[in-house]
Amino acid sequence: MKAWENNIRKVVPYVPGEQPKMEQVIKLNTNENPYPPSLKVKNAQMDLNRLRLYPDPEAKDLVHAIASYHGVEDSQVFVGVGSDDVLAMSFLTFFNSDKPLLFPDITYSFYDVWADLFRIPYETPALDDEFHIVAADYYKANGGVIFPNPNAPTGQLVELSFIEDILEHNQDVIVIVDEAYIDFGGQTALPLLEKYENLLVVRTFSKSRCLAGLRIGYAIGNPSLIKALNDVKYSFNSYTMNYPTIVMGTACMEDEEYFQETVHKVMATREWFGKELTRLGFTFEQSYANFIFAKHKSVPAKEIFEAAKKEHIFVRYFNKPRINDYLRISIGTDDEMKAFVTFLEKYLQ
Ligand SMILES: *Cc1c(COP(=O)(O)O)cnc(C)c1O
């Protein structure tokens, strides 16, 4: 081993779901929205001469559009390049205690990657046997708390009273609720911001707003938290969000009708597809996200995953303890889900 190798930061990176290169795939593996972005995004007016200039480092137009949408002040909104960027900045900004950061053992698999990267000590209290978060596990001394609601990859939702209980027990640390999937039928924690200045709610345009390719995420919280985030962000790179993204993201926030239409279509397909899964011998808890996390009564998930892939149908399989019997199936269009059901009918015979 060379001496300089000691100085290399060694990390095990996050592995995103596969983005298959071939055409004609049914892609149900990364929770993208199956519908195109709003026409307002497509028709957004852009002055490409502006690309000569650096973009607005504060992304003011986008921040303002998001703030007005949620009825908060601009000073309460931080935007980033996808919520992964917002979350990474949040880990670096808020989790600087010697006490462990707490998040569930089964959750978004990027959290432990950031904790390792930034050398944040952490503990992962186990979900119970039905994959519910156990509130009491978060009462102990800690350096911060983060969990998604609904949780990923389980799709399970907790109520606001549950989140408030966690906040009541954690007033000396930052508590982050990652609401990547909240628009698919959950109740947002945003109203709790009035009472808890240590709460940060994180959102993304990637799922409910059909814009995973644009890379926009945001956090809403107390202005002092947002300022702390911006100070860290400007210490890395002032210009992470480019001009076209600011313009298109702003336009997206202006199309409430299309937003409502697409999330309701996804939810209706989820309910129909859930009934089909039950008929085919799968079990799962009610999902409040744009995916279903299901287990078959007799056929191993890995076998179904591999057989589906041969038919160019991609779902997500996690080869991890406790969840390696499950498939996470994103909700596509009705036609895509029908094709998957047809595959399952044949395969499971
Ligand atoms: C998808 C997802 C994100 C990241 O989304 P971005 O595309 O980076 O905005 C964050 N948290 C959870 C729980 C997710 O599922």
The ligand as an ORCA input file, in Angstrom:
! r2SCAN-3c Opt
* xyz 0 1
  C     -36.220      9.677     -4.347
  C     -35.899     10.047     -2.948
  C     -35.082     11.129     -2.642
  C     -34.248     11.852     -3.664
  O     -34.877     12.473     -4.645
  P     -34.145     13.475     -5.618
  O     -34.388     12.917     -6.972
  O     -32.690     13.582     -5.282
  O     -34.870     14.744     -5.369
  C     -34.913     11.491     -1.334
  N     -35.496     10.796     -0.344
  C     -36.249      9.731     -0.586
  C     -36.855      8.988      0.544
  C     -36.467      9.314     -1.900
  O     -37.172      8.217     -2.140
*
